Amino acid sequence: MDNTTLDTLRAVYLTAEDLRVAASIIYNAYHDDAYFIEALGQQDTQQYEQKLRAAIREELNDLWQQEQPLIGLFDQERLIGVACVITQQVPLGEARYWHWRLKMVLGTGWKSTQKLMEKETCILEHLPSNKCGILQFIALSPAEQKKGYGTKLIQAVLSWCDEQPNLEGMGVFVNNSHHHSAFMAQGFISIAEINIGGVHGEVLFYAKNNLQC
């Protein structure tokens, strides 16, 4: 993957040493996400935060072990943004591996694990083919937001997507109007309005090289 440079910015694959910081960035970005609040339950704030940390940790570890693309946006040597993609080369949704399910159940509980799988299954049902990736996480450090870095991170993901011979595009579930606008500005289109666990959102899709699947 080519580096994306703006002044001191570069987008490169994460290393194992980056995963702890990446998890922290994702946690802060998704702490108030309506979907995760619904899926993990926020009746007890401390319990919710523990579940969210566990879900992010286990998902990152699994993506790493499955050799899925974890893209980091760095300002010099400082990690400021993360984008995590999962492709259908690995089982998703209801087909998730049992070791993933066990670890996720231990960290979040069975009902929450079911809801996480249901979300993936719902997204998969609306993608044009089985040759499309899903953007699982995309996040910036709180101090680095509203600087245009989110656009650079999305562009880095799409650049990666365009280079993959076995991918036809990239899907993402969005339930935030600001995020919706950011993705649409980079060439995503809305392909479905869906409700996942009572949370309304849209499946947006980027067709590789702007060609519809």
Z-matrix of the N, CA and C atoms (Angstrom, degrees):
N
C 1 1.464
C 2 1.521 1 108.96
N 3 1.317 2 116.26 1 130.80
C 4 1.451 3 120.30 2 179.58
C 5 1.510 4 110.65 3 -71.30
N 6 1.313 5 116.62 4 147.90
C 7 1.459 6 120.94 5 175.95
C 8 1.523 7 110.10 6 -70.19
N 9 1.312 8 116.17 7 143.42
C 10 1.456 9 122.41 8 172.73
C 11 1.518 10 107.06 9 -105.89
N 12 1.330 11 117.13 10 118.47
C 13 1.453 12 119.90 11 -172.13
C 14 1.518 13 111.32 12 -118.98
N 15 1.293 14 117.25 13 129.31
C 16 1.459 15 124.46 14 170.06
C 17 1.515 16 104.49 15 -138.73
N 18 1.338 17 116.31 16 104.50
C 19 1.443 18 121.19 17 -171.88
C 20 1.534 19 108.59 18 60.31
N 21 1.311 20 117.20 19 -106.34
C 22 1.461 21 120.14 20 -177.03
C 23 1.524 22 112.58 21 -103.85
N 24 1.345 23 118.13 22 11.24
C 25 1.453 24 121.03 23 -177.18
C 26 1.522 25 111.85 24 -83.67
N 27 1.338 26 115.33 25 144.89
C 28 1.459 27 120.67 26 172.38
C 29 1.518 28 108.17 27 -149.41
N 30 1.327 29 116.04 28 143.20
C 31 1.461 30 121.83 29 177.69
C 32 1.517 31 108.43 30 -112.35
N 33 1.324 32 117.04 31 119.88
C 34 1.464 33 122.53 32 -177.56
C 35 1.522 34 109.32 33 -141.81
N 36 1.310 35 116.13 34 167.30
C 37 1.454 36 119.81 35 176.12
C 38 1.526 37 110.19 36 -68.06
N 39 1.326 38 115.44 37 143.66
C 40 1.459 39 120.58 38 176.37
C 41 1.531 40 110.42 39 -73.30
N 42 1.317 41 115.41 40 153.03
C 43 1.454 42 121.76 41 171.25
C 44 1.527 43 108.26 42 -104.34
N 45 1.316 44 116.78 43 170.90
C 46 1.463 45 120.89 44 179.35
C 47 1.523 46 111.02 45 -58.78
N 48 1.325 47 116.18 46 -33.45
C 49 1.470 48 120.44 47 -178.75
C 50 1.527 49 112.09 48 -69.57
N 51 1.328 50 117.28 49 -17.14
C 52 1.464 51 120.92 50 -178.06
C 53 1.533 52 112.85 51 -87.93
N 54 1.325 53 117.94 52 -12.06
C 55 1.461 54 120.56 53 -169.06
C 56 1.526 55 113.24 54 -64.59
N 57 1.327 56 117.77 55 -35.77
C 58 1.463 57 119.84 56 -179.03
C 59 1.524 58 110.78 57 -64.49
N 60 1.337 59 117.07 58 -45.96
C 61 1.465 60 120.67 59 178.61
C 62 1.522 61 110.06 60 -66.91
N 63 1.340 62 116.57 61 -38.88
C 64 1.463 63 120.37 62 178.55
C 65 1.521 64 110.78 63 -60.14
N 66 1.341 65 116.90 64 -42.32
C 67 1.456 66 121.10 65 179.47
C 68 1.523 67 111.25 66 -61.99
N 69 1.324 68 116.99 67 -38.87
C 70 1.457 69 121.30 68 179.44
C 71 1.527 70 111.09 69 -66.21
N 72 1.334 71 116.57 70 -41.41
C 73 1.466 72 120.91 71 179.14
C 74 1.528 73 110.14 72 -63.17
N 75 1.328 74 116.29 73 -45.06
C 76 1.461 75 120.78 74 -179.70
C 77 1.528 76 110.69 75 -65.00
N 78 1.319 77 116.71 76 -41.93
C 79 1.466 78 121.13 77 179.80
C 80 1.527 79 110.66 78 -57.47
N 81 1.319 80 117.10 79 -49.09
C 82 1.468 81 120.40 80 -179.13
C 83 1.520 82 111.73 81 -63.46
N 84 1.332 83 116.77 82 -36.80
C 85 1.461 84 120.31 83 -177.86
C 86 1.527 85 112.34 84 -71.98
N 87 1.330 86 117.29 85 -33.08
C 88 1.463 87 121.15 86 -173.96
C 89 1.528 88 113.29 87 -104.17
N 90 1.318 89 117.61 88 4.45
C 91 1.462 90 120.87 89 -176.86
C 92 1.525 91 112.47 90 -56.12
N 93 1.324 92 116.99 91 -39.94
C 94 1.465 93 121.02 92 -176.81
C 95 1.526 94 112.63 93 -105.52
N 96 1.315 95 116.68 94 17.76
C 97 1.463 96 120.81 95 -179.62
C 98 1.529 97 110.23 96 -69.67
N 99 1.328 98 115.78 97 129.19
C 100 1.467 99 120.54 98 -174.91
C 101 1.523 100 112.07 99 -60.04
N 102 1.324 101 117.24 100 -37.96
C 103 1.462 102 118.93 101 -178.93
C 104 1.523 103 111.45 102 -65.33
N 105 1.329 104 117.74 103 -47.07
C 106 1.459 105 119.95 104 -178.30
C 107 1.532 106 111.35 105 -67.05
N 108 1.325 107 116.61 106 -34.46
C 109 1.464 108 119.37 107 176.25
C 110 1.523 109 109.85 108 -61.44
N 111 1.322 110 116.43 109 -42.64
C 112 1.469 111 120.12 110 179.78
C 113 1.527 112 111.32 111 -69.90
N 114 1.332 113 116.42 112 -43.20
C 115 1.468 114 120.41 113 -175.12
C 116 1.524 115 112.68 114 -70.65
N 117 1.329 116 116.37 115 -37.09
C 118 1.458 117 120.08 116 -175.05
C 119 1.524 118 112.84 117 -98.18
N 120 1.327 119 116.95 118 -18.78
C 121 1.462 120 120.94 119 -179.86
C 122 1.518 121 111.50 120 81.84
N 123 1.316 122 117.17 121 130.23
C 124 1.468 123 120.88 122 -177.68
C 125 1.525 124 112.36 123 -119.50
N 126 1.351 125 116.35 124 22.57
C 127 1.464 126 118.66 125 178.15
C 128 1.530 127 110.29 126 -61.45
N 129 1.320 128 115.62 127 -38.03
C 130 1.459 129 122.36 128 177.37
C 131 1.515 130 107.73 129 -116.36
N 132 1.337 131 116.95 130 110.64
C 133 1.462 132 121.00 131 -173.82
C 134 1.523 133 112.22 132 -59.20
N 135 1.317 134 117.24 133 -44.80
C 136 1.462 135 120.11 134 -179.19
C 137 1.525 136 111.40 135 -62.91
N 138 1.328 137 115.86 136 -41.84
C 139 1.467 138 119.82 137 179.41
C 140 1.524 139 110.59 138 -65.96
N 141 1.340 140 116.47 139 -41.53
C 142 1.462 141 120.63 140 177.68
C 143 1.521 142 110.68 141 -58.93
N 144 1.313 143 117.28 142 -46.54
C 145 1.463 144 120.82 143 -178.27
C 146 1.524 145 111.46 144 -65.11
N 147 1.322 146 116.63 145 -37.15
C 148 1.468 147 119.93 146 176.80
C 149 1.524 148 110.65 147 -64.69
N 150 1.329 149 116.60 148 -42.37
C 151 1.450 150 120.80 149 179.10
C 152 1.527 151 111.26 150 -65.30
N 153 1.326 152 116.54 151 -41.35
C 154 1.463 153 120.19 152 -179.38
C 155 1.520 154 110.51 153 -64.05
N 156 1.327 155 116.62 154 -44.35
C 157 1.468 156 120.08 155 177.75
C 158 1.530 157 110.40 156 -60.01
N 159 1.331 158 115.89 157 -43.13
C 160 1.464 159 120.12 158 -178.90
C 161 1.528 160 110.99 159 -65.12
N 162 1.337 161 116.98 160 -43.76
C 163 1.461 162 120.96 161 -179.26
C 164 1.519 163 111.03 162 -61.55
N 165 1.322 164 116.68 163 -44.33
C 166 1.462 165 120.86 164 179.98
C 167 1.524 166 110.52 165 -66.93
N 168 1.312 167 116.19 166 -44.23
C 169 1.473 168 120.25 167 -179.74
C 170 1.524 169 111.53 168 -60.19
N 171 1.322 170 116.77 169 -48.71
C 172 1.458 171 119.95 170 -177.64
C 173 1.522 172 111.79 171 -67.57
N 174 1.333 173 116.83 172 -37.50
C 175 1.462 174 119.35 173 179.00
C 176 1.527 175 110.74 174 -67.32
N 177 1.314 176 117.57 175 -43.50
C 178 1.458 177 120.50 176 177.84
C 179 1.521 178 111.22 177 -61.25
N 180 1.319 179 116.33 178 -45.45
C 181 1.465 180 119.88 179 179.95
C 182 1.522 181 111.22 180 -61.73
N 183 1.338 182 116.26 181 -40.27
C 184 1.459 183 119.73 182 -179.66
C 185 1.520 184 111.06 183 -68.24
N 186 1.325 185 116.83 184 -43.14
C 187 1.461 186 120.03 185 177.79
C 188 1.527 187 110.49 186 -59.91
N 189 1.320 188 116.43 187 -40.55
C 190 1.458 189 120.90 188 178.62
C 191 1.532 190 110.53 189 -63.26
N 192 1.317 191 116.24 190 -47.51
C 193 1.464 192 120.48 191 -178.40
C 194 1.526 193 111.88 192 -65.85
N 195 1.326 194 116.81 193 -31.75
C 196 1.464 195 121.27 194 178.85
C 197 1.530 196 112.30 195 -85.41
N 198 1.330 197 116.41 196 4.39
C 199 1.470 198 123.06 197 177.67
C 200 1.531 199 111.45 198 57.61
N 201 1.330 200 114.56 199 41.19
C 202 1.461 201 120.67 200 174.36
C 203 1.536 202 108.93 201 -87.27
N 204 1.332 203 117.37 202 153.75
C 205 1.465 204 120.46 203 -175.35
C 206 1.527 205 113.71 204 -69.54
N 207 1.307 206 116.07 205 119.69
C 208 1.458 207 123.41 206 173.74
C 209 1.527 208 105.85 207 -115.52
N 210 1.307 209 116.35 208 110.73
C 211 1.464 210 122.37 209 -172.42
C 212 1.523 211 109.56 210 -106.15
N 213 1.305 212 115.92 211 128.12
C 214 1.446 213 120.64 212 179.13
C 215 1.513 214 111.68 213 -111.65
N 216 1.323 215 116.20 214 140.26
C 217 1.463 216 121.51 215 173.08
C 218 1.515 217 107.33 216 -101.76
N 219 1.318 218 115.98 217 118.46
C 220 1.458 219 121.78 218 -176.72
C 221 1.521 220 110.92 219 -111.65
N 222 1.324 221 115.14 220 141.21
C 223 1.458 222 122.45 221 167.29
C 224 1.522 223 104.99 222 -104.75
N 225 1.312 224 115.57 223 102.23
C 226 1.457 225 122.10 224 -168.09
C 227 1.534 226 108.38 225 56.74
N 228 1.324 227 119.41 226 -114.74
C 229 1.467 228 120.16 227 -178.58
C 230 1.530 229 112.50 228 -100.39
N 231 1.316 230 117.45 229 5.15
C 232 1.462 231 121.73 230 -174.59
C 233 1.520 232 110.33 231 -99.71
N 234 1.338 233 116.19 232 122.81
C 235 1.462 234 121.26 233 178.09
C 236 1.522 235 109.19 234 -75.33
N 237 1.339 236 116.40 235 121.95
C 238 1.466 237 120.07 236 -178.01
C 239 1.525 238 112.91 237 -120.91
N 240 1.322 239 117.61 238 -11.27
C 241 1.460 240 120.13 239 -178.74
C 242 1.514 241 111.46 240 -154.13
N 243 1.325 242 115.42 241 153.42
C 244 1.459 243 121.43 242 -175.88
C 245 1.527 244 109.71 243 -140.75
N 246 1.321 245 116.19 244 138.71
C 247 1.465 246 121.97 245 171.44
C 248 1.524 247 107.76 246 -133.60
N 249 1.332 248 116.23 247 129.25
C 250 1.464 249 121.63 248 -176.80
C 251 1.520 250 109.24 249 -120.68
N 252 1.309 251 115.57 250 124.39
C 253 1.460 252 122.24 251 -178.36
C 254 1.521 253 109.28 252 -113.57
N 255 1.323 254 116.45 253 143.52
C 256 1.458 255 120.53 254 171.59
C 257 1.525 256 107.81 255 -127.23
N 258 1.322 257 116.33 256 134.79
C 259 1.454 258 121.47 257 -179.46
C 260 1.520 259 109.58 258 -105.84
N 261 1.303 260 115.77 259 165.86
C 262 1.459 261 119.91 260 -178.96
C 263 1.526 262 112.28 261 -82.15
N 264 1.317 263 116.23 262 15.36
C 265 1.462 264 120.55 263 169.16
C 266 1.522 265 110.32 264 -71.91
N 267 1.340 266 116.56 265 -16.43
C 268 1.469 267 121.34 266 175.29
C 269 1.527 268 107.46 267 -117.89
N 270 1.343 269 117.45 268 151.41
C 271 1.468 270 120.19 269 -179.15
C 272 1.529 271 111.52 270 -63.71
N 273 1.325 272 115.94 271 137.61
C 274 1.462 273 121.67 272 -178.93
C 275 1.526 274 110.30 273 -127.53
N 276 1.317 275 114.79 274 165.71
C 277 1.452 276 120.27 275 176.95
C 278 1.513 277 111.98 276 61.33
N 279 1.334 278 115.96 277 -131.67
C 280 1.456 279 120.97 278 -178.28
C 281 1.525 280 112.40 279 -67.05
N 282 1.323 281 117.82 280 -11.62
C 283 1.470 282 121.68 281 179.73
C 284 1.527 283 112.43 282 -94.17
N 285 1.315 284 117.64 283 5.99
C 286 1.467 285 120.97 284 -178.90
C 287 1.531 286 111.30 285 -53.02
N 288 1.334 287 115.17 286 145.55
C 289 1.459 288 120.26 287 178.98
C 290 1.527 289 110.64 288 -61.62
N 291 1.324 290 115.98 289 149.98
C 292 1.459 291 120.74 290 -178.87
C 293 1.517 292 112.54 291 -65.92
N 294 1.341 293 117.47 292 -33.38
C 295 1.474 294 117.83 293 179.44
C 296 1.518 295 110.83 294 -66.46
N 297 1.346 296 117.53 295 -33.72
C 298 1.473 297 120.95 296 175.40
C 299 1.525 298 109.28 297 -66.55
N 300 1.330 299 116.07 298 -44.79
C 301 1.462 300 119.90 299 -179.39
C 302 1.525 301 111.32 300 -60.49
N 303 1.331 302 116.37 301 -44.15
C 304 1.465 303 119.98 302 -178.10
C 305 1.519 304 111.07 303 -62.22
N 306 1.330 305 116.88 304 -47.27
C 307 1.462 306 120.06 305 -179.61
C 308 1.529 307 111.15 306 -64.40
N 309 1.340 308 116.30 307 -39.15
C 310 1.459 309 119.24 308 -179.34
C 311 1.524 310 110.79 309 -70.25
N 312 1.333 311 117.33 310 -37.41
C 313 1.469 312 120.71 311 177.19
C 314 1.523 313 110.54 312 -62.94
N 315 1.319 314 116.65 313 -43.25
C 316 1.464 315 120.25 314 179.59
C 317 1.527 316 111.26 315 -62.70
N 318 1.331 317 116.72 316 -33.38
C 319 1.459 318 119.97 317 -177.23
C 320 1.512 319 114.88 318 -88.52
N 321 1.354 320 117.06 319 -30.65
C 322 1.466 321 119.54 320 -172.91
C 323 1.516 322 114.16 321 -125.83
N 324 1.325 323 117.94 322 -15.56
C 325 1.462 324 120.53 323 -175.62
C 326 1.521 325 111.25 324 98.77
N 327 1.340 326 116.12 325 158.30
C 328 1.456 327 120.40 326 -175.08
C 329 1.527 328 112.78 327 -67.20
N 330 1.347 329 117.64 328 -43.59
C 331 1.461 330 119.52 329 -178.48
C 332 1.527 331 111.60 330 -61.82
N 333 1.320 332 117.02 331 -42.13
C 334 1.464 333 120.31 332 179.38
C 335 1.523 334 110.78 333 -65.80
N 336 1.333 335 116.81 334 -39.58
C 337 1.457 336 120.51 335 178.40
C 338 1.523 337 110.51 336 -62.64
N 339 1.323 338 116.83 337 -41.49
C 340 1.465 339 120.85 338 176.45
C 341 1.521 340 111.20 339 -59.01
N 342 1.324 341 116.11 340 -42.82
C 343 1.465 342 120.12 341 -178.49
C 344 1.526 343 111.50 342 -66.58
N 345 1.331 344 116.95 343 -36.06
C 346 1.455 345 120.04 344 177.23
C 347 1.527 346 110.73 345 -64.88
N 348 1.331 347 116.50 346 -39.71
C 349 1.460 348 120.25 347 178.11
C 350 1.524 349 111.11 348 -69.24
N 351 1.333 350 116.38 349 -38.74
C 352 1.465 351 120.49 350 179.39
C 353 1.528 352 111.27 351 -62.43
N 354 1.331 353 116.44 352 -36.78
C 355 1.460 354 119.75 353 178.16
C 356 1.516 355 110.51 354 -61.42
N 357 1.335 356 117.18 355 -47.66
C 358 1.463 357 120.31 356 -179.95
C 359 1.524 358 111.15 357 -62.60
N 360 1.334 359 116.34 358 -42.86
C 361 1.464 360 120.20 359 -179.86
C 362 1.520 361 110.58 360 -60.40
N 363 1.324 362 116.43 361 -42.18
C 364 1.463 363 121.26 362 -179.80
C 365 1.523 364 111.22 363 -63.77
N 366 1.320 365 117.30 364 -42.86
C 367 1.467 366 120.76 365 178.15
C 368 1.519 367 110.36 366 -63.92
N 369 1.332 368 116.60 367 -45.55
C 370 1.465 369 121.30 368 -178.34
C 371 1.525 370 111.35 369 -58.67
N 372 1.320 371 116.76 370 -36.89
C 373 1.469 372 120.89 371 -178.30
C 374 1.529 373 112.50 372 -62.46
N 375 1.322 374 116.47 373 -22.60
C 376 1.464 375 119.74 374 -175.89
C 377 1.528 376 113.76 375 -104.66
N 378 1.322 377 118.00 376 -6.24
C 379 1.461 378 120.02 377 178.39
C 380 1.524 379 109.98 378 -75.66
N 381 1.325 380 117.61 379 148.56
C 382 1.467 381 121.08 380 -174.77
C 383 1.523 382 114.96 381 -63.77
N 384 1.334 383 118.18 382 -28.71
C 385 1.458 384 120.46 383 -177.82
C 386 1.521 385 109.21 384 -157.47
N 387 1.325 386 115.88 385 178.00
C 388 1.470 387 120.34 386 176.81
C 389 1.519 388 111.74 387 -87.76
N 390 1.319 389 115.81 388 12.77
C 391 1.461 390 120.84 389 177.43
C 392 1.530 391 110.70 390 -109.79
N 393 1.331 392 115.06 391 32.70
C 394 1.463 393 120.68 392 -179.62
C 395 1.523 394 109.68 393 -120.10
N 396 1.327 395 116.16 394 139.28
C 397 1.451 396 120.74 395 176.68
C 398 1.517 397 111.24 396 -87.55
N 399 1.335 398 115.43 397 167.14
C 400 1.466 399 122.00 398 174.47
C 401 1.519 400 107.82 399 -122.14
N 402 1.308 401 116.39 400 131.59
C 403 1.457 402 121.71 401 174.86
C 404 1.528 403 107.46 402 -83.14
N 405 1.335 404 116.42 403 101.36
C 406 1.459 405 121.32 404 -175.91
C 407 1.518 406 112.57 405 -72.77
N 408 1.318 407 116.50 406 -47.00
C 409 1.460 408 121.95 407 -179.34
C 410 1.522 409 109.21 408 -137.24
N 411 1.306 410 116.34 409 144.97
C 412 1.467 411 121.89 410 166.93
C 413 1.523 412 106.16 411 -147.57
N 414 1.322 413 116.60 412 125.85
C 415 1.467 414 119.83 413 -170.03
C 416 1.513 415 111.19 414 -153.82
N 417 1.326 416 114.75 415 147.91
C 418 1.464 417 123.19 416 172.77
C 419 1.517 418 109.34 417 -119.96
N 420 1.323 419 116.30 418 150.79
C 421 1.461 420 120.30 419 172.28
C 422 1.523 421 108.84 420 -59.30
N 423 1.337 422 118.56 421 142.47
C 424 1.467 423 121.14 422 -177.46
C 425 1.528 424 113.36 423 -52.31
N 426 1.323 425 117.45 424 -39.84
C 427 1.462 426 120.71 425 -176.72
C 428 1.528 427 113.03 426 -72.57
N 429 1.345 428 116.88 427 -12.63
C 430 1.463 429 120.30 428 -175.30
C 431 1.523 430 112.82 429 -105.61
N 432 1.316 431 117.10 430 8.36
C 433 1.454 432 120.16 431 -179.29
C 434 1.521 433 111.11 432 -81.56
N 435 1.328 434 115.19 433 160.57
C 436 1.474 435 123.80 434 179.38
C 437 1.533 436 112.15 435 62.52
N 438 1.334 437 115.66 436 31.18
C 439 1.461 438 121.09 437 176.69
C 440 1.532 439 111.97 438 -120.37
N 441 1.324 440 116.45 439 6.00
C 442 1.452 441 120.59 440 -177.86
C 443 1.520 442 113.72 441 85.94
N 444 1.334 443 116.39 442 2.39
C 445 1.459 444 119.63 443 -177.42
C 446 1.529 445 111.74 444 -72.80
N 447 1.333 446 116.47 445 -28.04
C 448 1.458 447 119.67 446 178.14
C 449 1.522 448 111.09 447 -61.55
N 450 1.319 449 116.06 448 -40.00
C 451 1.467 450 120.79 449 177.15
C 452 1.514 451 110.45 450 -61.24
N 453 1.333 452 116.41 451 -43.43
C 454 1.468 453 120.47 452 -179.96
C 455 1.523 454 110.84 453 -63.88
N 456 1.319 455 116.83 454 -36.30
C 457 1.458 456 120.01 455 -179.95
C 458 1.528 457 110.57 456 -69.28
N 459 1.329 458 116.98 457 -43.46
C 460 1.464 459 120.05 458 176.48
C 461 1.524 460 110.06 459 -60.74
N 462 1.316 461 117.09 460 -43.65
C 463 1.464 462 120.85 461 -179.92
C 464 1.519 463 111.78 462 -62.42
N 465 1.319 464 116.69 463 -35.76
C 466 1.467 465 120.29 464 177.41
C 467 1.525 466 110.59 465 -64.43
N 468 1.332 467 116.77 466 -41.37
C 469 1.468 468 121.00 467 178.20
C 470 1.527 469 110.30 468 -63.49
N 471 1.321 470 116.93 469 -43.60
C 472 1.459 471 120.08 470 -178.23
C 473 1.522 472 111.55 471 -69.55
N 474 1.317 473 116.24 472 -34.06
C 475 1.467 474 120.08 473 174.56
C 476 1.518 475 110.45 474 -62.18
N 477 1.342 476 115.25 475 -42.54
C 478 1.464 477 119.69 476 176.41
C 479 1.522 478 110.36 477 -61.60
N 480 1.330 479 116.45 478 -45.45
C 481 1.464 480 121.66 479 -178.69
C 482 1.528 481 110.76 480 -58.86
N 483 1.328 482 116.83 481 -44.98
C 484 1.462 483 121.09 482 -178.34
C 485 1.525 484 112.31 483 -61.97
N 486 1.340 485 117.06 484 -24.79
C 487 1.457 486 120.88 485 -177.57
C 488 1.533 487 113.04 486 -86.27
N 489 1.335 488 116.99 487 -7.90
C 490 1.470 489 119.95 488 -174.71
C 491 1.531 490 110.82 489 -91.48
N 492 1.331 491 117.83 490 115.19
C 493 1.470 492 120.22 491 -176.43
C 494 1.525 493 114.02 492 -66.52
N 495 1.338 494 117.60 493 -22.21
C 496 1.461 495 120.23 494 -176.06
C 497 1.521 496 113.81 495 -100.20
N 498 1.321 497 116.50 496 5.70
C 499 1.464 498 119.91 497 178.95
C 500 1.524 499 110.92 498 -109.90
N 501 1.330 500 114.88 499 140.78
C 502 1.462 501 120.19 500 176.75
C 503 1.519 502 112.13 501 -103.80
N 504 1.334 503 116.78 502 -12.21
C 505 1.455 504 118.76 503 179.62
C 506 1.512 505 111.73 504 169.26
N 507 1.335 506 114.58 505 -171.20
C 508 1.462 507 121.22 506 -173.94
C 509 1.527 508 109.76 507 -139.16
N 510 1.337 509 115.63 508 131.00
C 511 1.452 510 120.79 509 177.40
C 512 1.517 511 111.22 510 -110.42
N 513 1.337 512 116.07 511 155.32
C 514 1.460 513 120.95 512 177.27
C 515 1.525 514 108.87 513 -152.50
N 516 1.331 515 116.64 514 140.61
C 517 1.464 516 121.53 515 174.60
C 518 1.520 517 108.33 516 -91.93
N 519 1.325 518 116.48 517 127.26
C 520 1.469 519 121.98 518 -176.11
C 521 1.527 520 109.35 519 -127.29
N 522 1.332 521 116.32 520 129.49
C 523 1.468 522 119.93 521 176.50
C 524 1.524 523 111.64 522 -126.93
N 525 1.328 524 116.34 523 19.45
C 526 1.461 525 122.68 524 -178.81
C 527 1.524 526 108.14 525 -127.06
N 528 1.320 527 116.85 526 127.27
C 529 1.469 528 120.89 527 -174.16
C 530 1.528 529 112.49 528 -63.31
N 531 1.331 530 117.48 529 -35.93
C 532 1.465 531 120.47 530 178.86
C 533 1.520 532 110.28 531 -65.93
N 534 1.322 533 116.68 532 -44.38
C 535 1.462 534 120.33 533 178.24
C 536 1.525 535 110.33 534 -64.79
N 537 1.333 536 115.89 535 -38.01
C 538 1.460 537 121.27 536 178.57
C 539 1.526 538 110.03 537 -56.89
N 540 1.310 539 116.36 538 -47.90
C 541 1.468 540 120.73 539 -179.03
C 542 1.525 541 111.86 540 -63.36
N 543 1.327 542 116.08 541 -39.38
C 544 1.465 543 120.47 542 -178.79
C 545 1.524 544 111.13 543 -64.03
N 546 1.330 545 116.91 544 -42.32
C 547 1.465 546 119.78 545 179.83
C 548 1.524 547 111.27 546 -70.81
N 549 1.318 548 116.90 547 -42.00
C 550 1.459 549 120.19 548 -179.76
C 551 1.523 550 111.08 549 -61.61
N 552 1.322 551 116.63 550 -35.30
C 553 1.459 552 120.92 551 179.59
C 554 1.524 553 112.33 552 -66.40
N 555 1.335 554 116.78 553 -19.62
C 556 1.461 555 121.07 554 -179.41
C 557 1.529 556 113.27 555 -102.33
N 558 1.320 557 116.47 556 14.13
C 559 1.459 558 119.22 557 172.96
C 560 1.509 559 116.18 558 102.86
N 561 1.342 560 118.27 559 2.78
C 562 1.459 561 120.40 560 174.04
C 563 1.524 562 109.54 561 -73.40
N 564 1.322 563 115.70 562 152.01
C 565 1.460 564 121.17 563 173.42
C 566 1.521 565 108.57 564 -125.79
N 567 1.323 566 116.91 565 154.50
C 568 1.455 567 121.24 566 177.62
C 569 1.522 568 108.58 567 -83.29
N 570 1.353 569 116.38 568 126.89
C 571 1.462 570 119.64 569 -179.78
C 572 1.526 571 112.24 570 -114.94
N 573 1.330 572 117.29 571 -10.92
C 574 1.466 573 119.11 572 177.99
C 575 1.514 574 110.70 573 -167.04
N 576 1.328 575 115.62 574 141.47
C 577 1.463 576 121.87 575 168.09
C 578 1.520 577 106.88 576 -99.86
N 579 1.329 578 116.39 577 127.88
C 580 1.465 579 119.63 578 -174.89
C 581 1.526 580 110.52 579 -136.73
N 582 1.319 581 115.13 580 160.54
C 583 1.462 582 122.46 581 171.65
C 584 1.522 583 107.67 582 -119.85
N 585 1.318 584 116.21 583 122.41
C 586 1.457 585 121.05 584 178.06
C 587 1.520 586 107.57 585 -116.80
N 588 1.313 587 115.55 586 110.24
C 589 1.464 588 119.62 587 -179.05
C 590 1.511 589 113.14 588 60.43
N 591 1.324 590 117.15 589 31.98
C 592 1.453 591 120.39 590 -179.82
C 593 1.515 592 114.41 591 86.77
N 594 1.329 593 117.22 592 -1.65
C 595 1.471 594 121.35 593 178.19
C 596 1.522 595 108.60 594 -98.78
N 597 1.319 596 115.49 595 118.99
C 598 1.464 597 120.59 596 -178.23
C 599 1.527 598 110.21 597 -83.89
N 600 1.318 599 115.32 598 137.74
C 601 1.457 600 120.08 599 176.97
C 602 1.510 601 110.27 600 -164.06
N 603 1.312 602 115.75 601 -169.73
C 604 1.454 603 121.38 602 -179.83
C 605 1.520 604 110.32 603 -131.18
N 606 1.320 605 115.39 604 148.44
C 607 1.462 606 121.00 605 168.55
C 608 1.526 607 106.31 606 -92.63
N 609 1.304 608 115.45 607 116.58
C 610 1.458 609 121.28 608 176.37
C 611 1.519 610 108.69 609 -100.90
N 612 1.316 611 115.76 610 149.70
C 613 1.465 612 119.63 611 -176.02
C 614 1.520 613 111.17 612 -136.56
N 615 1.322 614 114.14 613 135.05
C 616 1.467 615 121.13 614 172.72
C 617 1.513 616 107.77 615 -108.26
N 618 1.333 617 116.23 616 117.96
C 619 1.460 618 120.98 617 177.20
C 620 1.512 619 109.16 618 -86.18
N 621 1.314 620 116.89 619 125.95
C 622 1.451 621 122.87 620 -176.98
C 623 1.521 622 111.52 621 -52.14
N 624 1.319 623 115.04 622 130.51
C 625 1.456 624 122.45 623 -179.51
C 626 1.526 625 112.16 624 55.53
N 627 1.376 626 113.48 625 27.38
C 628 1.464 627 121.54 626 177.78
C 629 1.518 628 113.38 627 61.64
N 630 1.338 629 116.29 628 25.63
C 631 1.465 630 121.26 629 175.68
C 632 1.517 631 108.45 630 -102.95
N 633 1.309 632 118.07 631 129.66
C 634 1.458 633 121.06 632 -179.76
C 635 1.512 634 110.13 633 -73.38
N 636 1.371 635 114.70 634 139.13
C 637 1.467 636 119.54 635 178.53
C 638 1.518 637 109.52 636 -75.37
